[in-house]
Amino acid sequence: MEIGGEFLVVFSALIWLSQIAAVPYIFAVGTVLFSIGRLAQGNDHILAEIPESKRLQAERLLRQRYFGIVFLFIASALMFARTPMHLYQGIYIMKSSWLVPFICFTVIEVYTAFRIPQLSK
């Protein structure tokens, strides 16, 4: 489920420039599938492989993954902005505003994907 959601998120991010009306919906479905898969996966099997001395670091990294999921939901909500919207004194939501939280999610995912297996060595 997690991989299917990840595929939908990446696929919709790639075809975003095509201006197809269904892209935000595909992104939102991918976000929901990815987050359900990630949350259902749990952390017990990851923490079981890590030595006790590095367990605190692993728990922090796993919490960072949850923040990444929050960024992904924010990006999903911002993807529905089709026209510039005035949010607050000089702050506008543009069509490409979803890229900022999506990049934050991507950086967190890549960092934790390489760092967590490194702790088990």
N, C-alpha and C positions, 0 to 999 in steps of 0.2 A: 504494500500500500504506500509505503514511504517513497519507494523508487518511482512508482507511477505518478505520485503527486509531484515529485521532483522533476520528472520528465515534462509534465504539463506546465510547470512553472517556467522551466528553461525554454520550452517550445514557444510559449506565449510571449516570453520576453524577446525571443528572436524574431517573431513575426509582428511585433508591436508596431514597427514602422509601416507595415502594410495598411494600416488604418482600417482593419476589419473590425466590425462592431462587436464581434463575439470574443475578442481577445481579452478584455477585462474579466469576462465570465470564466473563460478557460483558466486564467491566472488565479481567480478566486477559488475555483474548484480544486486546482492544483495545490493551492495554499492550504485548504482545508484537509485534503487527503494527506499532504506531507505532514501537517501538524498532528493529525490523528495517528498516523503511522509512527511518528517520532515519540509521541506521548505514550502510545500503547507498547512501544518497544521497551520502555523502562530503562533504568540505569543499573539494575542489579547485576546483570551479566557483564557490564563494562567494569563496574567496581570490583567484581570478583577476580578479575585478571590483574588488578593493580596491587602492588605491595602496600602494606599498611602505612609505610613511611610517606608514600606519595598520594594517599587517598584524599587528603584535603585539597591538593591541587586538582585532582580529578573531579572532585565535587564542584569546585569553582568553575572548571571548564564546562562541565555539564550544565551548570546554571547559565553560563554564557550562551549555550545553545538555546536555552529557553528565551533569552533576550533576543536572539536571532529570529526565533519564531514570531515574537512580537513585532519586530521590524518587518517581517514578511507580511503580516496582517496589515500593518500600516501602509506598506507599498501596495497591497491589494486594494485597499480602500482608496488610495490616491490615484490608482490607475483608472478609476471611473470618471475622473475629472476630464471632460472633453473640451471645455472652454475655460479660459482664465477666470478664477474666482477670487474676489477680494476677501481675505480672511480677517485681517486686523491691520491697523495703521501701517500701510505700506507693505504688508505681507500678502503675497498672491500665491495661489495654487495654480500652477501651470500644467500643461498636458504631460510634461516630462518630470514632474515633481516626484513621481513614484520611484525614480531612479536612485535618489539619495538613500532612502531606507533599504532599497534592494541591494545597493552596494554595501551598506553596513551589514546586512544579512549575509551577503556573499563573503565578506572578509571574516566574519565570525565563523561561518561554516568551514572555510578553508583552514583557518587557524586551528580550530578545534579538531578538524579531521586529521591534521598532521600531528598535533600536540598530544592528543589522548593516547594513540598507539605508542608514542614515544615514551610515555610514562610507564608502560607495562614492561619495558625492556630492563 
